[in-house]
Amino acid sequence: MENLGDAQIIEQLKTGNREVFEVLFKKYYKLLIVTAFYVLKDEMDAEDVVQGFFIDLWERQLYHNINSSLKAYLTTAIRNRCLKKMEAETRVQKKLVDYGYTLSEVEEDVVVAPQIYPEKLLADLSVQRMQAFTLVHYQNKKYTDAAMEMGISINSLKTHLKLAVRALKEGLKSVK
């Protein structure tokens, strides 16, 4: 099964052969990581893009779109996903910069609001919720890194974050 050519892999994929999908993954994963890293310059982002692509390739049956070279299709698809990711990040950064200018202009006209002590609100959270919130929002750690550091699953981390944000919002409402 390991010695299949690209044309055979494509044909087997079109029949829904999961074992051939694993062969495809093993054969091209490293090449696609390098391709993504060349564009994104970030190893974690490169892995995320490639893994997301393989998930889409299988779930959305994108292999039906392959009419030419498998290698060319895969590398082009990864390169395009990386460029889209970079464009999206650029748009977000531009919006943040625009918002920053708007916010600074607005701050000059706003009457001084009462002092809010976020440390007090954070102290009211449970230990895990405070740790999850601190790791993700103050230390800017990715969910996977924060979850690993806390020794919990990513879904548990997301739950703690959601509950922490809800509690902080409630605390801020009571300050008004």
N, C-alpha and C positions, 0 to 999 in steps of 0.2 A: 504494500500500500504506500510505503514511503517513496518508492521509485516512480510514482505517477508523474506524467508530464502535465504541463499547464492545461492543455486542451482536455486531457482526461479528467483533471480536477474540476474543470468547469462543467463538463458533462455530468460527472457524479454529483456535483453540488445541485445541479438542476433537477436531479432525482430526489434531492433531500437527504443525501447521505451525510450523516453527522460525523462519521469517522474521517471522511475526506475533508470536512471542514477543519477538523483538528490538524490534519496533515497540512492544509493550507496555512493555518495559523502558525504552526511550527516552522514552516518553510519561509514565511515572509515577515514574521513578527519583528525580528531584529532589524531587517532592512527598513521596515516602515517606521520603527522607532528612530533610527538614524535620520531618515528623511524628515520626520516631524521635528526632531531636535535641530536639524540644520536650519529650519525655518523659524521655530519658536525660541530657540536658545535656552530652553528650560526642560529638564529631564522629566519632571513630574507632569508638566503640561503635555509633553510629547507622548508619554505613556497614556494619559487620559484620552487624548485625541485618538490614538491607535486602538485602544480598548473600546472606546465608544464606536469607532468605525466598525470593528469586527462584530460588535453586538448588532449594529444596524444592518450590516451585511447579511447576517443570519436571520434576524427577526423580520426585516423588511424585504428579505429575499432579493437583495440588490445584485446578487450574482447573475440574475436573469438579464441584467443590462450589459454584461461583459460580452463584447462581440469581437474584440481584438486581443492583443497581448494581455495576459493576466497581470503580469508584473507592471506593465505600463498603466493599466487600469487602477491597480492598487496604489501605486506611488502618486499618480495624478489625483486620485480621490483624497489621499492623505494630505498632499500639498494644498489642495483646495480647502479642505477642512481647517488646516492651519491658518491659511490666509483669511478665511471667514472669522476664525477665532480672534486673530489679530485686529481685524477691522472692527469687530464688536468691542474689543477692549479699547481701541482708539476712540470709538464713539462714546463709551462710558467715561473715559478720561476727559474728553472734550466737554461732556455734560457736567462732570465734576468741576472742571475749571470754570465753566460758565456759571455754574451754581455758586462757586466760591466767590466770584466777582459780584454776583447778585447779592449773595449773603452779606458781604462786607459793605455793600452800598446800603442794604436794608438796616444793618446793625447801627449805622450812624443815625438813622431816623427813629429808631425804636427807643422807647422809654425803658430804663433799666428794669429788668425783671427781678423778682425776688431770688436770692441766692439759693440754689438747690445743691444739696450735698450728695453726689452720687455714691460716695463711700458708705453713707448711712443706708441708702437704698440697697446697695450690694450686700451690706452686712446682714440685712434682714432675709436674704436668700439662704436656702440650704447650702451646705458646703459644696455638694456636687454641682448645683446650678451656678453658684458663684464661680467655681473653678472653670466650668465649661464656658461661661460668659467671658471670663477674664482671658482664657486661652485664645478664644476665637476673636473677640472684639478688641481687646487691649494688646495682646501679643501677636495678633494677625496670623495665627496658625490655621492651617487648613484643617477641615473636619477630620480627615484621616489621621493627621498628626496629633490633634487634640484628643481624639478618641483613644489612640494608642497610648498617649501619655497618661490618660485617666484610667486605662485598662477596661474600657467599655466599648460597645459596638457603636458604629456611626449613627444608627437609628436612636440609640439611647442618648447619645450626645445631642442629636437634633431635638429630642423630646425635652431634655434639660434646658437647652437654649430657648425653645419655644415657651416653656413655663417661666424661665427667668425673664424673658422679654415681657411676657404678660404681667408678671409681678412688678417689674420696673415701671411699666405703663400705668398700672394701678397706683403705684407709689407716687408717680408724677402727677396723676390726676388729683390725688389727695393734697398735694402741695398747693395747688391753685386755690 
